[in-house]
Amino acid sequence: MSRPLRVTIIGAGIGGLSAAVALRKIGADVTVVERAPELRAAGAGICMWPNGAQALHALGIANPLEMVSPILHRVCYRDQHGRVIREMSIDKLTELVGQRPFPLARSDLQAALLSRLDPALVRLGGACVSVEQDANGVRAVLDDGTEIASDLLVGADGIRSVVRNHVTGGTDRLRYHYTTWLGLVSFGLNLTPPDTFTFHVQDSKRVGLLNVGDDRLYFFFDAVPSGEANPDGVRAELRHHFDGWCSEVTTLVEALDEAKTNRLPVHDLDPLASFVNGRIVLIGDAAHATTPTLGQGGALAMEDSLVLARHLAESTDYGSALASYDNERLMRTRQVVLASRARTAATLGIDNTSAQTWQKQLTDDASQDFLEQLVDIHRAGPLAAWPHDRQEGVAT
Ligand SMILES: Cc1cc2nc3c(=O)[nH]c(=O)nc-3n(C[C@H](O)[C@H](O)[C@H](O)COP(=O)(O)OP(=O)(O)OC[C@H]3O[C@@H](n4cnc5c(N)ncnc54)[C@H](O)[C@@H]3O)c2cc1C
């Protein structure tokens, strides 16, 4: 390509910022359009499992995050009374795939991505309302009437993507699975060992506790409530759902800051037939939103960005690059979304038969089902062969 490829990215979440970093590395001229007036990391914590951690290396942001991200040695499942049901070794996972997971505060991840970008590339406070394209290029139309022209447009605008309509024609379908309440509290509350990702599970409910460094504990409560949010607030709602649970859980309910605890209905997206239409390409949740049960949405968004940049760097025309991206990412993401959906149904008791199988597996000494799934996901991914001794930078 004789002049730099011009790319407009809609959305400055994990996917949009990763794409900006990866595309700048291959010399593209990038503009990121974000509807929020300021960049604030959505959510509280995130675990980048080995495939996601490899993506951090490939994007060149693992080094600063390594300093703050605690080292995890085990996953521990406990019941509502705090009794251990099962412990699994994360060291074994790390050994098998050669990469440790990175538990992180979302604000740290966002800061690391932004540190690799010129702030002038991100245009805040403009929502994309539609997209137009022809043989000469593509235009993002913003809510104030501004049009931004480029050669390609990346839809990284999340699960309720506007750009997706221009790829699917509105035929896509979101599915609700459960509700989550999440936030950060002081790690000093001592609710889990620092090196252990703890889950309390019972009766279609789950509480997750993860150390994300710097005296921050990421927590989430998962349940399938009937009806709307309790008008008396988050604490009242959680007291109701987790009444009688062990002291770690009830202490957390009383200690959390209601104003900083988010209540989110969790959906995923039925797999799409394509992520591409002409000059428009989808990445991240806009393309393949997944339930968080396998901790994969952020990792997949980063993989998308790196794979897209690789195909654009290797192809002589954008059409074949986007076709190769589509080809490579459709099956990969479909498998993860459906595996995560199935695990959600089993672990939250939404599907009775798979819930019984999962509970049996959990008490079976030989079973490492969760970590085995993560090994498989890592090995089937585009970065499994990323060399560990190579300097950080974009895999092209
Ligand atoms: C409870 C929960 C826990 C999770 N845990 C993990 C985990 O442990 N590990 C993991 O890898 N993943 C996890 N995920 C998934 C991960 O958070 C998402 O997959 C990831 O954040 C998706 O990034 P994205 O950039 O595609 O979308 P988003 O983060 O949703 O970003 C989209 C951006 O686009 C902007 N936008 C939207 N519409 C427009 C518009 N019209 N114009 C301009 N801007 C727009 C939004 O403001 C936003 O900034 C979890 C998800 C949830 C819900």
The ligand as an SDF file (V2000), in Angstrom:
LIG
                    3D

 53 58  0  0  0  0  0  0  0  0999 V2000
  -18.5550   -9.4290   34.6460 C   0  0  0  0  0  0  0  0  0  0  0  0
  -17.5270   -9.5840   33.5770 C   0  0  0  0  0  0  0  0  0  0  0  0
  -16.3030  -10.1720   33.8750 C   0  0  0  0  0  0  0  0  0  0  0  0
  -15.3530  -10.3860   32.8740 C   0  0  0  0  0  0  0  0  0  0  0  0
  -14.1580  -10.9730   33.1820 N   0  0  0  0  0  0  0  0  0  0  0  0
  -13.2430  -11.1880   32.2050 C   0  0  0  0  0  0  0  0  0  0  0  0
  -12.0000  -11.8060   32.5030 C   0  0  0  0  0  0  0  0  0  0  0  0
  -11.7090  -12.1450   33.6520 O   0  0  0  0  0  0  0  0  0  0  0  0
  -11.1020  -12.0030   31.4780 N   0  0  0  0  0  0  0  0  0  0  0  0
  -11.3800  -11.5840   30.2020 C   0  0  0  0  0  0  0  0  0  0  0  0
  -10.5220  -11.7510   29.3060 O   0  0  0  0  0  0  0  0  0  0  0  0
  -12.5590  -10.9930   29.8970 N   0  0  0  0  0  0  0  0  0  0  0  0
  -13.4880  -10.7780   30.8550 C   0  0  0  0  0  0  0  0  0  0  0  0
  -14.6690  -10.1630   30.5610 N   0  0  0  0  0  0  0  0  0  0  0  0
  -14.9500   -9.7500   29.1750 C   0  0  0  0  0  0  0  0  0  0  0  0
  -14.3470   -8.3970   28.8390 C   0  0  0  0  0  0  0  0  0  0  0  0
  -14.6350   -7.4490   29.8430 O   0  0  0  0  0  0  0  0  0  0  0  0
  -14.9190   -7.9060   27.5330 C   0  0  0  0  0  0  0  0  0  0  0  0
  -14.9110   -8.9370   26.5870 O   0  0  0  0  0  0  0  0  0  0  0  0
  -14.1160   -6.7400   26.9910 C   0  0  0  0  0  0  0  0  0  0  0  0
  -14.1360   -5.6730   27.9100 O   0  0  0  0  0  0  0  0  0  0  0  0
  -14.6870   -6.3060   25.6530 C   0  0  0  0  0  0  0  0  0  0  0  0
  -13.9870   -5.1780   25.2100 O   0  0  0  0  0  0  0  0  0  0  0  0
  -14.5510   -4.3550   23.9730 P   0  0  0  0  0  0  0  0  0  0  0  0
  -13.5530   -3.2760   23.7760 O   0  0  0  0  0  0  0  0  0  0  0  0
  -14.8880   -5.2770   22.8700 O   0  0  0  0  0  0  0  0  0  0  0  0
  -15.9430   -3.7590   24.4820 O   0  0  0  0  0  0  0  0  0  0  0  0
  -16.2340   -2.7030   25.6180 P   0  0  0  0  0  0  0  0  0  0  0  0
  -15.3100   -2.8640   26.7690 O   0  0  0  0  0  0  0  0  0  0  0  0
  -17.6910   -2.7640   25.8870 O   0  0  0  0  0  0  0  0  0  0  0  0
  -15.8740   -1.2970   24.9590 O   0  0  0  0  0  0  0  0  0  0  0  0
  -16.6970   -0.7120   23.9990 C   0  0  0  0  0  0  0  0  0  0  0  0
  -16.3990    0.7810   23.9820 C   0  0  0  0  0  0  0  0  0  0  0  0
  -17.1280    1.3600   22.9010 O   0  0  0  0  0  0  0  0  0  0  0  0
  -17.7690    2.5330   23.3400 C   0  0  0  0  0  0  0  0  0  0  0  0
  -18.9280    2.7130   22.4750 N   0  0  0  0  0  0  0  0  0  0  0  0
  -20.0690    1.9940   22.4610 C   0  0  0  0  0  0  0  0  0  0  0  0
  -20.9000    2.4030   21.5100 N   0  0  0  0  0  0  0  0  0  0  0  0
  -20.2660    3.4400   20.8850 C   0  0  0  0  0  0  0  0  0  0  0  0
  -20.6260    4.2780   19.8000 C   0  0  0  0  0  0  0  0  0  0  0  0
  -21.7920    4.1560   19.1670 N   0  0  0  0  0  0  0  0  0  0  0  0
  -19.7510    5.2340   19.4120 N   0  0  0  0  0  0  0  0  0  0  0  0
  -18.5280    5.3730   20.0530 C   0  0  0  0  0  0  0  0  0  0  0  0
  -18.1710    4.6140   21.0950 N   0  0  0  0  0  0  0  0  0  0  0  0
  -19.0140    3.6370   21.4980 C   0  0  0  0  0  0  0  0  0  0  0  0
  -18.0980    2.2630   24.7930 C   0  0  0  0  0  0  0  0  0  0  0  0
  -18.3040    3.4680   25.5190 O   0  0  0  0  0  0  0  0  0  0  0  0
  -16.8650    1.5000   25.2390 C   0  0  0  0  0  0  0  0  0  0  0  0
  -15.8490    2.3690   25.6800 O   0  0  0  0  0  0  0  0  0  0  0  0
  -15.6460   -9.9700   31.5490 C   0  0  0  0  0  0  0  0  0  0  0  0
  -16.8700   -9.3590   31.2500 C   0  0  0  0  0  0  0  0  0  0  0  0
  -17.8010   -9.1690   32.2440 C   0  0  0  0  0  0  0  0  0  0  0  0
  -19.1270   -8.5330   31.8960 C   0  0  0  0  0  0  0  0  0  0  0  0
  1  2  1  0
  2  3  1  0
  2 52  2  0
  3  4  2  0
  4  5  1  0
  4 50  1  0
  5  6  2  0
  6  7  1  0
  6 13  1  0
  7  8  2  0
  7  9  1  0
  9 10  1  0
 10 11  2  0
 10 12  1  0
 12 13  2  0
 13 14  1  0
 14 15  1  0
 14 50  1  0
 15 16  1  0
 16 17  1  0
 16 18  1  0
 18 19  1  0
 18 20  1  0
 20 21  1  0
 20 22  1  0
 22 23  1  0
 23 24  1  0
 24 25  2  0
 24 26  1  0
 24 27  1  0
 27 28  1  0
 28 29  2  0
 28 30  1  0
 28 31  1  0
 31 32  1  0
 32 33  1  0
 33 34  1  0
 33 48  1  0
 34 35  1  0
 35 36  1  0
 35 46  1  0
 36 37  1  0
 36 45  1  0
 37 38  2  0
 38 39  1  0
 39 40  1  0
 39 45  2  0
 40 41  1  0
 40 42  2  0
 42 43  1  0
 43 44  2  0
 44 45  1  0
 46 47  1  0
 46 48  1  0
 48 49  1  0
 50 51  2  0
 51 52  1  0
 52 53  1  0
M  END
$$$$
